[in-house]
């Protein structure tokens, strides 16, 4: 019987809103490894060590029972005292951390020996107040002034950082300590005396202050680390989300963990109402508002909670660009890429205030608006965001198409702008067949697909709000784009769509996962879509645990790179939906099996942002990308798209209809979705294999909805699109 290998990050990561902690598995923090206690893009604690009589502790085990809670079990090393030697393992040490706006830490030490012990317990803490961008790149620049002061009552120590008008402060307060702390040499030292069987305890409250303001930790050991308001929000999210049961334990656990992770990534400072919120893109590097990430997570989560999209639509509309700004790559109507609030952003040393260097978030906003309407059936949503949508459409025409050739291109104007502005935004992600980077401007293939999809969807939107003339124009333009796209992007020599057009409008004939997004958008012709699907399962693209971002035949391929051969779960979810849209149900299920098997190998069935694109064989297991975000919104949402592809679910809430077309694979013979929200209705959907055929039944819990069987068919041809 093979041994199961569980893969996961070699770190403890907990988060709440814009505050998070990254430590090693022992709870210790080493700044040069990217560890720290962070809040709003600033690292407040850069070093944390625990000592018993000068000796570091020995790790037994550790884990994160919930997204906000970490617990570490340790014992002491052998150390000498005036009363004699204390042998290793005499002391049991438990470190518990719970994060909210601040952090609450508990330390419990139990004497399991036969005699009394007395020793010094030391907590060593250092702060560098580094900006998150500097932590990520490991290029720290010393600025400002750091001052540490002991509060008059002796129970708290304050370390502040000041750089002109930018001020951050860490306040550490020891409470409920069984012996008082003494501060010296950057350490808090406790004189601990323990009889056999006795336990010593202390609590530490960490307060992260921003310009003098900031919340304290609202969780503590006194109430079992519960927090009424925040826990209630997460509980409501879990209750309102679609529930899943299945005989397949892997799918069940993958789905449950993903729903929990999506809720745990909630950015509370952007809340508009109890069910109107947005998630952070991922922990630790992307605990911030991202345009593309919020929109794709919203599209993924329609099956789970369609109202989830309201948060992204509202928040991103608020930041829609209104003027030209070269430094931030902004143009009127553009949807943001990323918003930061750290020191570098404060002094405009980086353009993320917000930064608009994304070419796809603007058409994705229109796609998400339409899809939300199809699930919610709320026409007032379309009227609410009509002006936002019109500005998005105008941006596509005036600024997305740089040279007026009818295709979307991108080029930065900022000295710190991004080289690549699609979802593959690493500087080396877009390459020629010989592996050289493609220079700007670039016309990525999927950008054309997104715009095609946005125009087709917005035509339906304008018909729904009584503007048929706009609908006619958009359908005509979509048909023309589809026709011209086939001519400009198809590469017969490789039997695949070009990755992009280069600055000379030459096809970049490279096989990548980007083409899968063309099937999702519907711009690809059915005949060529079939060739794309077959090509994806050749060995250079298919790993056995998902489809690679770049063909292994390209000289630039590196399975351990960020986007040149790695596997991204969200990318595979979108590709699976594209397969299903063109009638390739078995192939979509094959991807779903790959990704779910990968999830089963990662700790807690929690997928990382990406993993290595190495071919799987006997004895192999997934290899997490070094520095991947875990949890990550896209990765969590991938299972929702995979399920939608296998079950053939399409919403039509404006007509009070829900369409299903299940094509269950043998490895998923039964699955039930409980409480699917469609318009004002709730419905339970049960799917099962009976003698090799997929069957389903529906039970309407509340409201009114007509659940119908309707096969997915390839998207409209040029003639019908016009």
Buried (B, 14 or more C-beta within 10 A) or exposed (E): EEEEEEBBBEBBBBBBBBBBBBBBBBBBBBBEBBBBBBBBBBBBBBBBBBBBBEBBBBBBEBBBEEBBBBBBBBBBBEBEEEEEEBEEBBBBBBBBBBBBBBBBBBBBBBBEBEEEBEBBBBBBBBBBBBBBBBBBEEEBEEBBEBEBEEEEEEBBBBBBBBBEEBBBBBBBBBEEBBBEBEBEEBBBBBEBEBEEEBEBBBBBBBBBBBEEEBBBBBBBBEEEBEBEEBBEBBEEBBEBBBBBBBEBEBBBBBBBBBBBBBBBBBBBEBBEEEBBBBBBBBBBBBBBBBBBBBBBBBBBBBBBBBBBBBBBBBBBBEBBBEEEBEBBBBBBBBBBBBBBBBBBBBBEBBBBBBBBBBBBBBBBBBBBBBBBBBBBBBBEBBEBBBEBBBBBBBBBEEBBBBEEEBBBBBBBBBEBBBBBBBBBBBEBBBBBBEBEBBEBBBBBBBBBBBBBBBBBBBBBBBBBBEEEEBBBEBBBBBBBBBBBBBEBBBBEEBEBBBBBBBBEEEBBBBBBBBBBBBBBBBBBBEEBBBBBBEBBEEEBBBBBBBBBBBBBBBEBBBBBBBBBBBBBBBBBBBBBBBBBBBBBBEBBBBBBBBBBBBBBBBBBBBBBBBBBBBBBEEEBBBBBBEBBBBBBBBBBBBBBBBBBBBBBBBBBBBEBBBBBBBBBBEBBBBBBBBBBBBBBBBBBBBBBBEEEEBEBEBEBEEEEBBBEEBEBEBBBEBEEBB
